[in-house]
Amino acid sequence: MANKVIVAEDLTLAYKKDEPVIKNSSFSIESGSFVFITGPSGSGKSTLIKSFYGALKPLRGELIIGGVELHNIKKSKLSFLRKYLGIIFQDYKLINEWSVKKNVMLPLLIAGYSKEVCENQTKKLLKHVKLSNKADKYPLELSGGEQQRVAMARALAHNPVIILADEPTGNLDDYSSNLIWNLLVGANEQLGTTVVVVTHHIPSQLHINFKHFHIEDGTVYEIS
């Protein structure tokens, strides 16, 4: 049996105790899989992703990410967990005062890599996302598609075990959308990275085996 990197048992998530968003849901995600999470607007897709990186603790039930129990996690353990995650947000979450190069370098700086490793890895990744010529620009000088490609490079910088992507192509043009999908598929197929994507629509052009979870009325269930 494949190693499970995400396990939820009777998971309930809520911002207010008496208003659960996700209710009593049990599911698991295996290492190396490509997973889509769909559901109507307001169904709890982003809430579920937030719980995966520890921004929202479970109200009830168990949630285990990479062997780390999030229902009773301590802050020191949370920073340890996030070293294994690459996170891509719909609104990019880049640091506008930092250059593109420094934004990509951020996870490597946090992890304590040498300046030489940081420089080499960043140069390689910017070439990978076709932004080598924008290394010294700042986020607000870039288009939305270019900013998301910077965010993608940043997510890949420290070779994460899991990539979590929340509507990563929601605001992008076709060129950037296709590039982001290709990068996510490449990370999964070539590096064995587990990829979890929240999206309204599963793109039809992707030729990849994937798992599909859908959220309806607060319940997460798998579509076979």
Contacts in CASP RR format, 6 or more apart in sequence:
PFRMAT RR
TARGET T0000
AUTHOR 0000-0000-0000
METHOD contacts of the structure
MODEL  1
MANKVIVAEDLTLAYKKDEPVIKNSSFSIESGSFVFITGPSGSGKSTLIK
SFYGALKPLRGELIIGGVELHNIKKSKLSFLRKYLGIIFQDYKLINEWSV
KKNVMLPLLIAGYSKEVCENQTKKLLKHVKLSNKADKYPLELSGGEQQRV
AMARALAHNPVIILADEPTGNLDDYSSNLIWNLLVGANEQLGTTVVVVTH
HIPSQLHINFKHFHIEDGTVYEIS
2 30 0 8 1.000
2 31 0 8 1.000
2 32 0 8 1.000
2 33 0 8 1.000
3 30 0 8 1.000
3 31 0 8 1.000
4 28 0 8 1.000
4 29 0 8 1.000
4 30 0 8 1.000
4 31 0 8 1.000
5 29 0 8 1.000
5 30 0 8 1.000
5 31 0 8 1.000
5 32 0 8 1.000
5 65 0 8 1.000
5 66 0 8 1.000
5 67 0 8 1.000
5 161 0 8 1.000
5 162 0 8 1.000
5 194 0 8 1.000
6 28 0 8 1.000
6 29 0 8 1.000
6 52 0 8 1.000
6 63 0 8 1.000
6 64 0 8 1.000
6 65 0 8 1.000
6 66 0 8 1.000
6 162 0 8 1.000
6 194 0 8 1.000
6 196 0 8 1.000
7 28 0 8 1.000
7 29 0 8 1.000
7 62 0 8 1.000
7 63 0 8 1.000
7 64 0 8 1.000
8 25 0 8 1.000
8 26 0 8 1.000
8 27 0 8 1.000
8 28 0 8 1.000
8 61 0 8 1.000
8 62 0 8 1.000
8 63 0 8 1.000
8 64 0 8 1.000
8 220 0 8 1.000
9 26 0 8 1.000
9 61 0 8 1.000
9 62 0 8 1.000
10 24 0 8 1.000
10 25 0 8 1.000
10 26 0 8 1.000
10 60 0 8 1.000
10 61 0 8 1.000
10 62 0 8 1.000
11 22 0 8 1.000
11 24 0 8 1.000
11 25 0 8 1.000
11 26 0 8 1.000
11 51 0 8 1.000
11 58 0 8 1.000
11 60 0 8 1.000
11 61 0 8 1.000
11 62 0 8 1.000
11 63 0 8 1.000
11 220 0 8 1.000
12 20 0 8 1.000
12 22 0 8 1.000
12 23 0 8 1.000
12 24 0 8 1.000
12 25 0 8 1.000
12 58 0 8 1.000
12 59 0 8 1.000
12 60 0 8 1.000
12 61 0 8 1.000
13 20 0 8 1.000
13 21 0 8 1.000
13 22 0 8 1.000
13 44 0 8 1.000
13 47 0 8 1.000
13 48 0 8 1.000
13 51 0 8 1.000
13 56 0 8 1.000
13 58 0 8 1.000
13 59 0 8 1.000
14 20 0 8 1.000
14 21 0 8 1.000
14 22 0 8 1.000
14 59 0 8 1.000
15 21 0 8 1.000
15 47 0 8 1.000
15 56 0 8 1.000
17 59 0 8 1.000
20 59 0 8 1.000
20 218 0 8 1.000
21 44 0 8 1.000
21 47 0 8 1.000
21 218 0 8 1.000
22 44 0 8 1.000
22 47 0 8 1.000
22 48 0 8 1.000
22 51 0 8 1.000
22 215 0 8 1.000
22 218 0 8 1.000
22 219 0 8 1.000
22 220 0 8 1.000
23 218 0 8 1.000
23 219 0 8 1.000
24 60 0 8 1.000
24 219 0 8 1.000
25 218 0 8 1.000
25 219 0 8 1.000
25 220 0 8 1.000
25 221 0 8 1.000
27 213 0 8 1.000
27 220 0 8 1.000
27 221 0 8 1.000
27 222 0 8 1.000
29 35 0 8 1.000
29 194 0 8 1.000
29 196 0 8 1.000
29 211 0 8 1.000
30 194 0 8 1.000
31 161 0 8 1.000
31 194 0 8 1.000
32 188 0 8 1.000
32 192 0 8 1.000
32 193 0 8 1.000
32 194 0 8 1.000
32 195 0 8 1.000
33 188 0 8 1.000
33 194 0 8 1.000
33 195 0 8 1.000
33 210 0 8 1.000
33 211 0 8 1.000
34 184 0 8 1.000
34 185 0 8 1.000
34 188 0 8 1.000
34 194 0 8 1.000
34 195 0 8 1.000
34 197 0 8 1.000
34 208 0 8 1.000
34 209 0 8 1.000
34 210 0 8 1.000
34 211 0 8 1.000
35 194 0 8 1.000
35 195 0 8 1.000
35 196 0 8 1.000
35 197 0 8 1.000
35 210 0 8 1.000
35 211 0 8 1.000
35 212 0 8 1.000
35 213 0 8 1.000
36 197 0 8 1.000
36 198 0 8 1.000
36 199 0 8 1.000
36 202 0 8 1.000
36 210 0 8 1.000
36 211 0 8 1.000
36 212 0 8 1.000
36 213 0 8 1.000
37 45 0 8 1.000
37 48 0 8 1.000
37 49 0 8 1.000
37 196 0 8 1.000
37 197 0 8 1.000
37 198 0 8 1.000
37 199 0 8 1.000
37 213 0 8 1.000
37 214 0 8 1.000
37 215 0 8 1.000
37 220 0 8 1.000
38 45 0 8 1.000
38 198 0 8 1.000
38 199 0 8 1.000
38 200 0 8 1.000
38 201 0 8 1.000
38 202 0 8 1.000
38 212 0 8 1.000
38 213 0 8 1.000
38 214 0 8 1.000
38 215 0 8 1.000
39 45 0 8 1.000
39 200 0 8 1.000
39 214 0 8 1.000
39 215 0 8 1.000
39 216 0 8 1.000
40 216 0 8 1.000
41 200 0 8 1.000
43 215 0 8 1.000
43 216 0 8 1.000
43 218 0 8 1.000
44 215 0 8 1.000
44 218 0 8 1.000
45 166 0 8 1.000
45 198 0 8 1.000
45 215 0 8 1.000
46 166 0 8 1.000
46 167 0 8 1.000
46 198 0 8 1.000
47 56 0 8 1.000
48 198 0 8 1.000
48 215 0 8 1.000
48 220 0 8 1.000
49 164 0 8 1.000
49 166 0 8 1.000
49 196 0 8 1.000
49 198 0 8 1.000
50 56 0 8 1.000
51 57 0 8 1.000
51 58 0 8 1.000
51 63 0 8 1.000
51 70 0 8 1.000
52 63 0 8 1.000
52 65 0 8 1.000
52 85 0 8 1.000
52 162 0 8 1.000
52 164 0 8 1.000
52 196 0 8 1.000
53 65 0 8 1.000
53 81 0 8 1.000
53 82 0 8 1.000
53 85 0 8 1.000
53 87 0 8 1.000
53 164 0 8 1.000
54 70 0 8 1.000
54 73 0 8 1.000
54 78 0 8 1.000
54 81 0 8 1.000
57 70 0 8 1.000
57 71 0 8 1.000
57 73 0 8 1.000
58 70 0 8 1.000
58 71 0 8 1.000
61 71 0 8 1.000
62 69 0 8 1.000
62 71 0 8 1.000
63 69 0 8 1.000
63 70 0 8 1.000
63 71 0 8 1.000
64 70 0 8 1.000
65 81 0 8 1.000
65 85 0 8 1.000
65 162 0 8 1.000
66 81 0 8 1.000
66 84 0 8 1.000
66 161 0 8 1.000
66 162 0 8 1.000
68 77 0 8 1.000
68 80 0 8 1.000
68 81 0 8 1.000
70 81 0 8 1.000
73 81 0 8 1.000
83 107 0 8 1.000
83 110 0 8 1.000
83 111 0 8 1.000
83 158 0 8 1.000
84 160 0 8 1.000
84 161 0 8 1.000
84 162 0 8 1.000
85 160 0 8 1.000
85 161 0 8 1.000
85 162 0 8 1.000
85 163 0 8 1.000
85 164 0 8 1.000
86 107 0 8 1.000
86 155 0 8 1.000
86 156 0 8 1.000
86 158 0 8 1.000
86 160 0 8 1.000
86 162 0 8 1.000
86 163 0 8 1.000
86 164 0 8 1.000
87 155 0 8 1.000
87 163 0 8 1.000
87 164 0 8 1.000
87 165 0 8 1.000
87 166 0 8 1.000
88 148 0 8 1.000
88 151 0 8 1.000
88 152 0 8 1.000
88 155 0 8 1.000
88 163 0 8 1.000
88 164 0 8 1.000
88 165 0 8 1.000
88 166 0 8 1.000
88 168 0 8 1.000
89 151 0 8 1.000
89 166 0 8 1.000
89 168 0 8 1.000
90 166 0 8 1.000
90 167 0 8 1.000
90 168 0 8 1.000
90 170 0 8 1.000
90 171 0 8 1.000
91 171 0 8 1.000
92 139 0 8 1.000
92 144 0 8 1.000
92 147 0 8 1.000
92 148 0 8 1.000
92 150 0 8 1.000
92 151 0 8 1.000
93 151 0 8 1.000
94 103 0 8 1.000
94 139 0 8 1.000
94 147 0 8 1.000
94 150 0 8 1.000
94 151 0 8 1.000
94 154 0 8 1.000
95 102 0 8 1.000
95 103 0 8 1.000
95 106 0 8 1.000
95 139 0 8 1.000
96 138 0 8 1.000
96 139 0 8 1.000
96 140 0 8 1.000
97 138 0 8 1.000
98 106 0 8 1.000
98 138 0 8 1.000
98 139 0 8 1.000
99 135 0 8 1.000
99 136 0 8 1.000
99 137 0 8 1.000
99 138 0 8 1.000
100 126 0 8 1.000
100 131 0 8 1.000
100 134 0 8 1.000
100 135 0 8 1.000
100 136 0 8 1.000
100 137 0 8 1.000
100 138 0 8 1.000
100 139 0 8 1.000
100 142 0 8 1.000
100 150 0 8 1.000
101 122 0 8 1.000
101 126 0 8 1.000
101 135 0 8 1.000
101 136 0 8 1.000
103 139 0 8 1.000
103 150 0 8 1.000
103 154 0 8 1.000
104 122 0 8 1.000
104 125 0 8 1.000
104 126 0 8 1.000
104 150 0 8 1.000
104 153 0 8 1.000
104 154 0 8 1.000
104 157 0 8 1.000
105 118 0 8 1.000
105 119 0 8 1.000
105 121 0 8 1.000
105 122 0 8 1.000
105 157 0 8 1.000
106 154 0 8 1.000
106 157 0 8 1.000
107 154 0 8 1.000
107 157 0 8 1.000
107 158 0 8 1.000
108 117 0 8 1.000
108 118 0 8 1.000
108 121 0 8 1.000
108 122 0 8 1.000
108 157 0 8 1.000
108 158 0 8 1.000
109 118 0 8 1.000
111 158 0 8 1.000
113 121 0 8 1.000
121 157 0 8 1.000
122 135 0 8 1.000
122 153 0 8 1.000
122 157 0 8 1.000
123 132 0 8 1.000
123 135 0 8 1.000
125 153 0 8 1.000
125 156 0 8 1.000
125 157 0 8 1.000
126 132 0 8 1.000
126 134 0 8 1.000
126 135 0 8 1.000
126 153 0 8 1.000
128 153 0 8 1.000
128 156 0 8 1.000
128 183 0 8 1.000
129 149 0 8 1.000
129 150 0 8 1.000
129 152 0 8 1.000
129 153 0 8 1.000
129 179 0 8 1.000
129 183 0 8 1.000
130 149 0 8 1.000
130 179 0 8 1.000
131 146 0 8 1.000
131 149 0 8 1.000
131 150 0 8 1.000
131 153 0 8 1.000
134 141 0 8 1.000
134 142 0 8 1.000
134 146 0 8 1.000
134 150 0 8 1.000
139 147 0 8 1.000
139 150 0 8 1.000
142 150 0 8 1.000
143 173 0 8 1.000
143 176 0 8 1.000
144 171 0 8 1.000
144 172 0 8 1.000
144 176 0 8 1.000
145 171 0 8 1.000
145 172 0 8 1.000
145 173 0 8 1.000
145 176 0 8 1.000
146 176 0 8 1.000
148 168 0 8 1.000
148 169 0 8 1.000
148 171 0 8 1.000
148 172 0 8 1.000
148 176 0 8 1.000
148 180 0 8 1.000
149 176 0 8 1.000
149 179 0 8 1.000
149 180 0 8 1.000
149 183 0 8 1.000
152 168 0 8 1.000
152 180 0 8 1.000
152 183 0 8 1.000
152 184 0 8 1.000
155 163 0 8 1.000
155 165 0 8 1.000
156 163 0 8 1.000
156 183 0 8 1.000
156 187 0 8 1.000
159 191 0 8 1.000
160 193 0 8 1.000
161 193 0 8 1.000
161 194 0 8 1.000
162 193 0 8 1.000
162 194 0 8 1.000
162 195 0 8 1.000
162 196 0 8 1.000
163 184 0 8 1.000
163 187 0 8 1.000
163 193 0 8 1.000
163 194 0 8 1.000
163 195 0 8 1.000
163 196 0 8 1.000
164 196 0 8 1.000
165 184 0 8 1.000
165 195 0 8 1.000
165 196 0 8 1.000
165 197 0 8 1.000
165 198 0 8 1.000
166 198 0 8 1.000
167 198 0 8 1.000
167 199 0 8 1.000
167 200 0 8 1.000
168 180 0 8 1.000
168 184 0 8 1.000
168 197 0 8 1.000
168 199 0 8 1.000
169 176 0 8 1.000
169 177 0 8 1.000
169 180 0 8 1.000
169 181 0 8 1.000
169 199 0 8 1.000
169 203 0 8 1.000
170 177 0 8 1.000
170 199 0 8 1.000
170 200 0 8 1.000
172 180 0 8 1.000
177 203 0 8 1.000
178 205 0 8 1.000
181 203 0 8 1.000
181 205 0 8 1.000
181 206 0 8 1.000
184 195 0 8 1.000
184 197 0 8 1.000
185 195 0 8 1.000
185 206 0 8 1.000
185 208 0 8 1.000
187 193 0 8 1.000
187 195 0 8 1.000
188 194 0 8 1.000
188 195 0 8 1.000
188 208 0 8 1.000
189 208 0 8 1.000
202 210 0 8 1.000
202 212 0 8 1.000
211 222 0 8 1.000
212 222 0 8 1.000
212 223 0 8 1.000
213 220 0 8 1.000
213 221 0 8 1.000
213 222 0 8 1.000
213 223 0 8 1.000
214 220 0 8 1.000
214 221 0 8 1.000
214 222 0 8 1.000
214 223 0 8 1.000
END
